[in-house]
Amino acid sequence: MTSMVGEYLVKMDGKSRIQFPSAFRRQLTEADMEKFYFRKGDDGCLELYPATNFEAICAQINQMPPHREKTKNLQRRFNKGAVEAFLDSTNRILIPKELLKYAEITDECSLFARGLFIEVWDKDKFEKISAGGDEEEYLEAMDMIHSNLLETMKK
């Protein structure tokens, strides 16, 4: 699986396509670039996965007991609104209309990499949500990560 980093602002054209940033393309393998999946994110954004990452997550979910409610709910929630997507010859990707409506994207999109996937936000919604958050919680989490890394390095 491939992990990505970065944040980019892109404009959507009249046919609901966005330019896929070259910085993201450089982080992906050829196999990653062949196909993508959009899904409805849990925070009102869209999530864009390289197919290799999306399919690896689906494979993990499919290894769970299939008749358990927990498995069914996870499959339904993760796959809700999921659609295949492809880059065109000029590295644009089409966002389906129903997903644009779900995420309330109209013109400019903020693309924010979260490791295995990219969040696709309406620019204004992303500015509001990213301005929130508790500074102390962030610092505590970073302290914990730093301590864990130091412990790992000692071993």
N, C-alpha and C positions, 0 to 999 in steps of 0.2 A: 504494500500500500504506500501511496505517496502522500507526504505532508507538504502543505503550502503555507506561505506567509505573504502578507501584503494587504494594502488597502488602496483601492482605486475608485475614482469617480468617472463614470461613462455616461454618454447620452444615448438614449434609445432613438432609433430612426423611425420613420413612418410605418415600417413593416414589423415593428416590435422586435427588432434585432439590436443587440448590443455588441460592441467590439470586445473580444476577449483579450485582455491585456497581454502584451508580449512578455512581461515579467512573470506572469502565471505560466505562460507556455514554456518558458525556459525551465521552470521547476518540474515540468511533467515529462514522462517518458513518451515515446511514440505510441505505445499501447494505451497510455492514459488519454492521449489526444484523439483516439479513434471514435469514442462515444462518451457521452455524459448523461447524467440523469438529473432532472429537476425534481424536487419534492417540496411539499408545503412545510415550511419550518414551524417550529413550535411557538415562535415569538411574533408571527405575522410577517415574516420575511420568506424568501425562497431559499432553498439550499441547493447548490449545484455541486454534484459529485462527479469526478472522473468515474467512468463505469467500473474500472478495476476496484476502486474503493467501495462504491455502492454495492457491487456484487459480493465483495468480501463480507460486508456487514450483513447482507441478506443471507449468505451462507451460514454465518454464525447464528442468526435468528432461526434459520431452518433446521439447525441441529438441536434446537430445544424441543421438548415433548410437544408434538403437534396438537394434541387435544386439550391441552391446558389453557385455561382462560388467559393466563399471563402471556402465553405465546401468541394466542389469537389476537389479543389486544395490541401487543407489540407489532405484529405483522401488519395489522390494519392501520395502526398509527404511523409506522415508518413508511409504508407504501402509499399512504393517502396522497393522492394527487401526483404520484410519481409518473414521469414521462421521459422518454428518451429524447436526447438533443444532440445535435451534431454541429461542428464548426463548418462554415461554408468556405469557399476558396479564398475569401478575404478575412478569415478568422472572426467572423461574426457568428453569433448564436441566437437563434430565434426563441423568444420567450412566449409560450402559448398564452392566448388571451385570457383563459380562465385563471391561469396562475398570476397574470398581471393584475387581474381584478382582486384576487385573494390578497396579494401583497400591497395593493393600492399603489402600484408603480405607474406613473404617467409619463415621465420625461427623463429625468436624471436618476441614475442608479448608483448606489454605493456598493462596491464589491469588497467584502471583508473576508479574508481567509481565516478559517478556524481549524487549521490542521488538515483534516481529511476532506473537508468540503469548503465551499465558498458561500457565505451568506450574500444574498442579493436583496438589497433594501431600496425602497423609495428614499431618495437623498434626505428629505426633510424628516422622515420617520427615524432614519438612522442617526441623524444629528441629535434628535431628542433622546433616543434610547441610550446612545453612547455617552451622553452628558450625565446620565444617572450613575448609580452605583455608590457603594460605600467605600470611601478611601481606606478606612481602617481594615475592612474585610480584605481588600486587595493587598494591603501591606502584610497582614497576617498570613495570607495564602502564599505570598512571595517569600516570606521568612521560612515557612514550612518547606517550600520547594528548595530553597537555598540550603537549608539544613539537611534535607534528604540527599541532595547532590554531594554535599561535603561528606556525609556518611558513606555514600557509594564510592567516592574517590578514595577513602581510607582503606577500603577492602581490597 
